[in-house]
């Protein structure tokens, strides 16, 4: 699971750098008298679309990881309860044979 988180963070950092560069380019265009070229606008649109897709994917992955974590926690609780039951049954069995051991 840690590998998945590291992988996700790496991809996000790369995209974050691209978005920061795009914002800087927009700021420069806003402060200058030259408007953005059609190529620049198309590039920014692609980046926004890509970012939107990545955000959705990350949300889906985050939801999936949360659901898997919840399932694992429930399973652990079930196993701990089962272990406690087995330990109690074992103690009861030992108690049944203790008087006969001496």
PyMOL commands that set and color helices and strands:
alter all, ss='L'
color gray80, all
select helices_A, chain A and resi 2-31+38-101
alter helices_A, ss='H'
color red, helices_A
deselect
rebuild
show_as cartoon
